[in-house]
Amino acid sequence: MAFQHGKGSVFKLDDAAGALQDISAFLTSVGGLEGKSDRPDTTTFGQAAMRRQVLGLRDGGPISIEGFWQPTTAAKVHGRNARILLDQYALSGYLQEGSISRKHDVPETQTFGDSWRERGVVALLDGSVSFSGLFESAAGASDAVFRALLAQESGAILSLGLNGFAIGSLVDMVQIVEGTYEVPASVEDLVTVSAEFEADDQIDLGVALHDLTAETVAGNYASVDETAGTTQGGVGHLHVTAFVSGSAVIKIQHSPDNSIWTDLITFTAAAGVTKQRIAVSGTVDRYVRATSTGTFSLTFVVAFGRRGFTYGSAGTYRHLCGLYGLAASSSYEYGPEGGTTGKRKLSGESRLSSLEVSFSEEDVIKFTAELVADGAVAEGTFA
């Protein structure tokens, strides 16, 4: 007998540049890699039992992976750090749990002559968001905001900073519409709230360009190096959560060298609490920053999400988000006994079909993802 403990298993996946990398240190479980085979019913008259005498199409997935949400390598984050901005409202002080889920269909594309199910096309991007926490009916609090959004036709702007909004921190950015809202009560507990939202555009991963802090002096804020320019545009969010006086023109600028700056997004002048979402197309240079002009006293957050980015260490949240909707497939390798020479290896091509992050003020932030196999699963050994 030579049974194996899961602690020694190895899983490798393409990084953003298309090179196979070991992401085992980010994971807590892997499942589904042995796949399945269709066995059509071939029963005919005269037989006493069901027969399945033909091997149909084989399928190498889905492949499920679970692990810890990490913005950078070896940087696990506790859920208590999460900050939530919904339109002009800062809701973190009322909420206790949440989730954000990216998903899309990956249609089958196999044809006559193929033995394995193939998935060579990415369909429409979709997603959902959920929150739960404590009931508070005051203006701008959980119940008032969620009740209003349930009747609102247009989408609300969400910026979710799972590790806060310090400049450079990762921010999930999306416009959402509310589908359900509940206010459960019990004689033994606090009154709570829970709300479910659907995405009203794609979910972008961006970076914070201004923290949720008060400003009374205009100027340029610290820049963020995103390692390379891109060509697929992006989206900017502005949330002004508190206003005292004046008027501020807030912009997002970009630069190829962190020296010469060009306006990328100009938000409508903020003369009160407000929220804005602006998408742009075309080239976005390597560096981005926020800047402000005017005479004002207000509290705000700025975030920018570039589309088509190709950076992020393998296994980090940026890497996994980069695979969401990616046209190219990702190679994978799985070693249930580890990755040393001679150990069994399963390998093939895959596409990320879903990515969900769950966070709570009582636990470390975790993710679950599903990869669908695109074609055959090869069986071999590690060299």
PLY file of the C-alpha trace (Angstrom):
ply
format ascii 1.0
element vertex 383
property float x
property float y
property float z
element edge 382
property int vertex1
property int vertex2
end_header
0.00 0.00 0.00
1.22 3.52 -0.86
-1.62 5.88 -0.08
-1.04 9.58 -0.70
-1.88 12.63 1.43
-3.30 15.65 -0.40
-0.77 18.01 1.20
1.82 16.90 -1.38
-0.31 17.50 -4.48
0.83 19.93 -7.19
-1.22 22.09 -9.55
0.27 24.24 -12.29
-1.46 26.80 -14.51
-0.40 29.28 -17.18
0.48 32.71 -15.82
-0.59 35.93 -17.55
2.28 35.59 -20.01
1.35 32.03 -20.98
4.11 30.22 -19.05
3.24 27.23 -16.86
3.70 28.08 -13.16
3.17 26.14 -9.92
0.30 27.77 -7.97
0.01 25.06 -5.29
0.97 27.50 -2.52
-2.24 29.46 -3.20
-4.59 26.45 -3.12
-6.35 24.35 -0.50
-8.07 21.87 -2.81
-8.23 20.61 -6.41
-11.02 18.46 -7.77
-12.52 16.96 -10.89
-9.42 16.36 -12.95
-10.05 12.71 -13.83
-12.98 13.77 -16.01
-15.82 11.62 -17.28
-16.96 9.53 -20.25
-20.38 9.41 -21.88
-21.88 5.91 -21.99
-24.97 6.03 -24.24
-27.82 3.57 -23.73
-27.58 0.73 -26.31
-30.33 -1.54 -24.90
-32.44 -3.41 -27.52
-35.37 -5.85 -27.54
-34.53 -9.20 -26.03
-32.09 -7.92 -23.41
-32.91 -8.31 -19.73
-30.87 -5.39 -18.44
-29.67 -1.96 -19.52
-26.67 -2.07 -21.87
-24.08 0.61 -22.57
-21.74 -0.82 -25.18
-20.44 2.35 -26.87
-17.92 4.85 -25.57
-19.12 8.41 -26.28
-17.36 11.72 -25.85
-14.90 12.13 -23.01
-14.67 15.28 -20.89
-11.69 16.45 -18.85
-13.58 18.68 -16.46
-14.80 20.72 -14.81
-11.69 21.30 -12.73
-12.38 23.01 -9.42
-9.74 24.84 -7.40
-10.05 26.59 -4.05
-7.64 28.68 -2.08
-6.79 31.98 -0.42
-7.36 35.38 -2.01
-3.93 36.97 -2.36
-3.22 40.34 -4.01
0.48 39.44 -4.18
2.51 36.31 -3.51
2.39 35.19 0.16
-0.05 37.96 1.14
-3.20 36.42 2.62
-5.80 38.97 3.75
-8.43 38.90 6.51
-11.99 39.80 5.59
-12.17 42.52 8.24
-10.10 44.68 5.86
-12.86 44.77 3.20
-14.25 48.19 2.28
-17.47 48.61 0.27
-18.59 51.68 -1.67
-21.98 51.57 -3.35
-22.71 54.80 -5.23
-21.96 57.61 -2.74
-22.42 55.38 0.30
-19.71 53.73 2.41
-21.45 50.56 3.65
-18.56 48.69 5.30
-19.71 49.75 8.77
-23.02 47.91 8.35
-22.04 44.70 6.54
-20.46 41.45 7.74
-20.28 39.08 4.76
-20.18 39.24 1.01
-19.22 37.58 -2.24
-18.39 38.61 -5.79
-18.62 36.12 -8.63
-17.38 36.27 -12.21
-18.77 33.75 -14.67
-19.39 33.10 -18.34
-20.57 30.26 -20.55
-17.97 28.32 -22.50
-19.90 26.59 -25.34
-18.82 23.20 -26.64
-17.07 23.36 -30.02
-16.17 19.71 -30.78
-17.09 18.38 -34.23
-17.22 14.99 -35.97
-13.96 13.14 -35.43
-13.28 14.59 -31.97
-13.19 12.19 -29.02
-13.07 14.83 -26.28
-15.38 17.73 -25.54
-13.81 20.99 -26.64
-14.58 24.54 -25.56
-12.87 26.98 -27.87
-15.09 30.06 -27.56
-15.82 32.42 -24.66
-19.44 33.63 -24.45
-20.88 36.71 -22.71
-19.27 37.77 -19.44
-21.54 37.87 -16.40
-21.35 38.15 -12.65
-23.12 38.64 -9.33
-22.59 40.21 -5.92
-24.12 39.54 -2.52
-23.94 41.28 0.86
-25.33 40.59 4.30
-25.03 42.43 7.59
-26.89 44.49 10.17
-30.13 46.42 9.71
-29.94 50.21 10.02
-32.73 52.40 8.63
-31.02 55.81 8.81
-30.31 57.70 5.58
-27.26 56.29 3.83
-27.26 53.11 5.95
-27.83 49.49 4.93
-31.65 49.31 4.87
-32.19 52.71 3.28
-29.66 52.08 0.51
-30.74 48.53 -0.30
-34.46 49.40 -0.27
-33.92 52.31 -2.64
-31.83 50.24 -5.07
-34.50 47.54 -5.27
-36.80 50.05 -7.01
-34.10 51.80 -9.02
-34.00 51.08 -12.75
-30.43 52.20 -13.40
-27.43 50.35 -12.01
-25.47 51.26 -8.91
-21.70 51.72 -8.98
-19.77 49.30 -6.77
-16.12 49.58 -5.80
-15.02 46.71 -3.56
-11.62 47.00 -1.91
-11.04 43.63 -0.27
-7.85 44.97 1.31
-9.00 48.60 1.59
-8.53 51.55 -0.75
-4.93 52.54 -0.10
-3.37 53.74 -3.36
-2.35 50.70 -5.43
-4.72 48.27 -3.67
-6.81 45.97 -5.87
-10.42 47.04 -6.43
-13.27 45.05 -7.97
-15.31 47.48 -10.06
-18.76 46.88 -11.54
-22.18 48.38 -12.14
-24.86 46.24 -10.48
-28.65 45.99 -10.25
-30.43 44.63 -7.20
-32.57 41.52 -7.58
-33.57 40.55 -4.04
-33.50 42.19 -0.61
-34.45 40.54 2.67
-34.74 41.76 6.28
-34.95 38.66 8.50
-35.64 39.05 12.23
-35.50 36.65 15.16
-36.48 36.97 18.81
-33.01 35.70 19.70
-30.81 37.87 17.47
-30.24 41.21 15.79
-32.28 42.27 12.77
-30.18 41.68 9.67
-30.17 42.47 5.94
-29.16 40.52 2.85
-29.12 41.66 -0.77
-28.38 39.97 -4.09
-27.19 41.85 -7.17
-26.51 41.00 -10.81
-23.79 42.61 -12.91
-24.91 45.25 -15.42
-21.61 45.18 -17.36
-18.42 43.21 -16.99
-16.62 43.06 -13.64
-13.26 44.81 -13.87
-10.25 44.50 -11.61
-8.62 47.85 -10.97
-6.39 49.72 -8.56
-7.21 52.43 -6.05
-5.85 55.86 -6.99
-7.13 57.72 -3.91
-8.02 56.34 -0.49
-11.28 57.08 1.33
-9.87 60.17 3.03
-10.77 63.84 3.25
-8.98 66.37 1.03
-8.93 70.16 1.29
-5.99 70.87 -1.02
-5.91 70.12 -4.76
-2.97 68.27 -6.28
-1.56 65.13 -7.83
-1.76 61.87 -5.91
0.72 58.97 -5.90
1.03 57.05 -9.17
0.61 53.30 -9.66
2.96 51.31 -11.90
0.97 48.67 -13.80
4.15 47.32 -15.49
3.06 47.86 -19.12
0.71 49.84 -21.32
-2.43 48.23 -22.75
-4.72 48.83 -25.73
-8.22 47.81 -24.60
-9.21 50.82 -22.55
-10.62 50.65 -19.06
-13.11 52.11 -16.59
-12.86 54.73 -13.85
-14.92 55.10 -10.66
-15.38 58.16 -8.46
-17.22 58.01 -5.14
-17.63 61.24 -3.16
-19.01 60.07 0.19
-18.83 63.32 2.17
-18.94 66.96 1.05
-18.31 70.13 3.02
-17.81 72.90 0.48
-16.51 74.02 -2.90
-16.16 72.17 -6.18
-13.55 69.65 -7.33
-12.59 68.49 -10.80
-11.08 65.04 -10.38
-9.25 63.29 -13.21
-7.46 60.04 -13.94
-4.23 60.54 -15.85
-1.81 58.11 -17.51
1.87 58.22 -18.42
4.37 56.01 -20.25
7.29 57.09 -18.03
5.84 58.40 -14.72
6.88 61.88 -15.83
4.77 63.15 -18.74
1.08 62.90 -17.87
-2.03 63.02 -20.08
-5.68 63.20 -19.03
-7.42 59.85 -19.49
-10.75 60.40 -17.67
-12.25 63.67 -16.47
-15.15 63.31 -14.04
-17.91 65.89 -13.91
-17.08 68.52 -11.29
-18.05 67.29 -7.81
-20.04 69.90 -5.86
-21.71 67.46 -3.47
-21.84 63.78 -2.65
-21.88 61.90 -5.93
-20.78 58.82 -7.87
-19.52 58.48 -11.42
-18.45 55.67 -13.72
-16.72 56.42 -17.03
-15.37 53.89 -19.53
-12.69 54.66 -22.13
-11.29 52.77 -25.10
-7.87 52.58 -26.70
-4.37 52.88 -25.27
-3.74 53.17 -21.54
-0.14 53.91 -20.62
1.85 52.03 -17.99
1.41 54.48 -15.07
-1.89 55.85 -13.75
-2.76 58.39 -11.07
-5.57 60.63 -9.80
-5.38 64.40 -9.72
-7.67 67.19 -8.54
-8.15 70.91 -9.13
-10.43 73.48 -7.53
-11.18 74.73 -4.03
-12.99 72.13 -1.96
-13.39 70.04 1.16
-14.63 66.52 0.52
-13.97 62.79 1.04
-13.63 60.55 -2.00
-12.24 57.39 -3.60
-10.93 57.04 -7.15
-10.25 53.67 -8.84
-9.27 52.66 -12.35
-9.55 49.23 -13.96
-7.61 48.60 -17.16
-8.88 45.97 -19.56
-6.64 43.49 -21.34
-3.87 43.54 -18.72
-1.25 40.79 -18.95
0.50 40.95 -15.60
0.08 39.40 -12.20
2.09 36.67 -10.46
0.68 33.19 -11.05
-1.89 32.24 -8.42
-2.63 35.80 -7.30
-6.06 37.35 -7.68
-4.89 39.54 -10.57
-3.68 36.45 -12.43
-6.99 34.64 -12.01
-9.01 37.72 -13.00
-6.81 38.04 -16.08
-7.91 34.56 -17.18
-11.58 35.57 -16.93
-12.84 36.04 -20.49
-9.40 35.39 -21.99
-9.66 34.21 -25.60
-6.66 31.89 -25.35
-6.80 28.65 -23.37
-4.57 28.01 -20.34
-2.36 24.96 -19.96
-2.52 23.05 -16.68
-0.68 20.18 -14.99
-1.84 18.24 -11.95
0.21 15.86 -9.84
-1.87 14.11 -7.15
1.37 12.59 -5.77
3.47 15.71 -6.19
5.67 16.91 -9.02
8.87 14.93 -8.57
10.34 12.86 -11.38
8.31 9.78 -12.27
5.13 10.83 -10.45
1.81 10.66 -12.29
0.80 13.80 -14.21
-2.45 14.91 -15.83
-2.25 17.80 -18.27
-4.23 19.64 -20.93
-5.85 22.94 -21.87
-8.55 24.77 -19.92
-10.62 27.94 -19.70
-11.70 29.74 -16.55
-15.52 29.58 -16.43
-16.14 31.03 -12.95
-14.28 32.79 -10.15
-15.91 33.63 -6.82
-14.48 35.39 -3.78
-16.18 35.06 -0.40
-15.30 37.38 2.46
-16.40 37.75 6.05
-15.33 39.97 8.92
-14.59 36.76 10.85
-12.31 34.88 8.45
-9.52 34.99 5.89
-10.68 35.85 2.35
-10.96 32.79 0.07
-11.75 32.05 -3.56
-13.22 29.20 -5.57
-12.76 28.81 -9.31
-13.86 26.41 -12.01
-11.88 25.59 -15.11
-13.48 23.70 -17.99
-11.23 21.41 -20.01
-10.71 22.25 -23.66
-9.91 18.97 -25.37
-8.02 15.86 -24.28
-6.49 15.15 -20.90
-3.02 13.66 -21.34
-1.71 11.15 -18.82
2.03 10.94 -18.21
4.71 11.44 -15.59
6.79 14.37 -14.41
10.27 14.47 -15.89
0 1
1 2
2 3
3 4
4 5
5 6
6 7
7 8
8 9
9 10
10 11
11 12
12 13
13 14
14 15
15 16
16 17
17 18
18 19
19 20
20 21
21 22
22 23
23 24
24 25
25 26
26 27
27 28
28 29
29 30
30 31
31 32
32 33
33 34
34 35
35 36
36 37
37 38
38 39
39 40
40 41
41 42
42 43
43 44
44 45
45 46
46 47
47 48
48 49
49 50
50 51
51 52
52 53
53 54
54 55
55 56
56 57
57 58
58 59
59 60
60 61
61 62
62 63
63 64
64 65
65 66
66 67
67 68
68 69
69 70
70 71
71 72
72 73
73 74
74 75
75 76
76 77
77 78
78 79
79 80
80 81
81 82
82 83
83 84
84 85
85 86
86 87
87 88
88 89
89 90
90 91
91 92
92 93
93 94
94 95
95 96
96 97
97 98
98 99
99 100
100 101
101 102
102 103
103 104
104 105
105 106
106 107
107 108
108 109
109 110
110 111
111 112
112 113
113 114
114 115
115 116
116 117
117 118
118 119
119 120
120 121
121 122
122 123
123 124
124 125
125 126
126 127
127 128
128 129
129 130
130 131
131 132
132 133
133 134
134 135
135 136
136 137
137 138
138 139
139 140
140 141
141 142
142 143
143 144
144 145
145 146
146 147
147 148
148 149
149 150
150 151
151 152
152 153
153 154
154 155
155 156
156 157
157 158
158 159
159 160
160 161
161 162
162 163
163 164
164 165
165 166
166 167
167 168
168 169
169 170
170 171
171 172
172 173
173 174
174 175
175 176
176 177
177 178
178 179
179 180
180 181
181 182
182 183
183 184
184 185
185 186
186 187
187 188
188 189
189 190
190 191
191 192
192 193
193 194
194 195
195 196
196 197
197 198
198 199
199 200
200 201
201 202
202 203
203 204
204 205
205 206
206 207
207 208
208 209
209 210
210 211
211 212
212 213
213 214
214 215
215 216
216 217
217 218
218 219
219 220
220 221
221 222
222 223
223 224
224 225
225 226
226 227
227 228
228 229
229 230
230 231
231 232
232 233
233 234
234 235
235 236
236 237
237 238
238 239
239 240
240 241
241 242
242 243
243 244
244 245
245 246
246 247
247 248
248 249
249 250
250 251
251 252
252 253
253 254
254 255
255 256
256 257
257 258
258 259
259 260
260 261
261 262
262 263
263 264
264 265
265 266
266 267
267 268
268 269
269 270
270 271
271 272
272 273
273 274
274 275
275 276
276 277
277 278
278 279
279 280
280 281
281 282
282 283
283 284
284 285
285 286
286 287
287 288
288 289
289 290
290 291
291 292
292 293
293 294
294 295
295 296
296 297
297 298
298 299
299 300
300 301
301 302
302 303
303 304
304 305
305 306
306 307
307 308
308 309
309 310
310 311
311 312
312 313
313 314
314 315
315 316
316 317
317 318
318 319
319 320
320 321
321 322
322 323
323 324
324 325
325 326
326 327
327 328
328 329
329 330
330 331
331 332
332 333
333 334
334 335
335 336
336 337
337 338
338 339
339 340
340 341
341 342
342 343
343 344
344 345
345 346
346 347
347 348
348 349
349 350
350 351
351 352
352 353
353 354
354 355
355 356
356 357
357 358
358 359
359 360
360 361
361 362
362 363
363 364
364 365
365 366
366 367
367 368
368 369
369 370
370 371
371 372
372 373
373 374
374 375
375 376
376 377
377 378
378 379
379 380
380 381
381 382
